[in-house]
Amino acid sequence: MKKVKITSEFIKLDQFLKWADVTSSGVEAKYMVQDGEVTVNGEPEERRGRKLYPGDTVEVMGKKFIVE
């Protein structure tokens, strides 16, 4: 599991995917989320604006990330 440190109280899911180098663009992140390729805390997430806080886990393309 890769740890990804944020510098604010929260980060939106689409921004997180770019920050963690999963995607190179917001459009790509949008489609990944809409297509059900992303889970947050073990649950499928289809809202790209979902706020992530330290301690949340994100899984996409077989990779797991934890927000710090």
C-alpha positions as CSV (number, residue, x, y, z in Angstrom):
1,M,0.0,0.0,0.0
2,K,1.4,3.3,-1.1
3,K,1.1,6.3,1.3
4,V,0.1,9.6,-0.3
5,K,0.6,12.7,1.9
6,I,-1.7,15.7,1.4
7,T,-1.1,19.2,2.6
8,S,-4.7,20.2,3.3
9,E,-7.6,19.0,5.4
10,F,-9.0,16.9,2.5
11,I,-8.5,16.3,-1.2
12,K,-11.2,15.5,-3.9
13,L,-11.0,12.0,-5.4
14,D,-10.2,13.2,-8.9
15,Q,-7.5,15.4,-7.7
16,F,-6.1,12.6,-5.6
17,L,-5.8,10.3,-8.6
18,K,-3.7,12.9,-10.3
19,W,-1.7,13.7,-7.2
20,A,-0.9,9.9,-6.7
21,D,0.2,9.7,-10.4
22,V,-2.6,7.2,-11.3
23,T,-3.8,9.4,-14.1
24,S,-2.3,12.3,-16.0
25,S,-5.5,14.3,-16.5
26,G,-8.7,15.2,-14.8
27,V,-10.7,13.8,-17.7
28,E,-9.0,10.4,-17.4
29,A,-9.7,10.5,-13.6
30,K,-13.4,11.4,-14.3
31,Y,-13.9,8.4,-16.6
32,M,-12.1,6.0,-14.2
33,V,-14.5,7.0,-11.4
34,Q,-17.6,7.0,-13.6
35,D,-16.7,3.5,-14.9
36,G,-16.6,2.1,-11.4
37,E,-12.8,1.4,-11.4
38,V,-12.2,3.1,-8.1
39,T,-13.1,2.1,-4.5
40,V,-12.8,4.2,-1.4
41,N,-12.6,2.4,1.9
42,G,-13.6,-0.8,0.2
43,E,-16.8,0.6,-1.4
44,P,-17.2,1.5,-5.1
45,E,-17.2,5.2,-5.5
46,E,-18.7,7.0,-8.5
47,R,-18.4,10.6,-7.3
48,R,-15.2,12.2,-8.5
49,G,-15.7,15.1,-6.1
50,R,-15.8,12.7,-3.0
51,K,-13.7,14.3,-0.3
52,L,-10.9,12.1,1.0
53,Y,-9.4,12.6,4.5
54,P,-6.3,11.2,6.1
55,G,-6.9,7.5,6.9
56,D,-9.0,6.9,3.8
57,T,-7.9,4.2,1.4
58,V,-8.3,4.2,-2.4
59,E,-7.9,1.2,-4.7
60,V,-7.7,1.6,-8.4
61,M,-6.2,-0.7,-11.1
62,G,-5.1,-3.2,-8.5
63,K,-3.1,-0.6,-6.6
64,K,-3.9,0.5,-3.0
65,F,-3.2,4.0,-1.6
66,I,-3.7,5.5,1.8
67,V,-4.3,9.2,2.4
68,E,-2.0,10.7,5.0
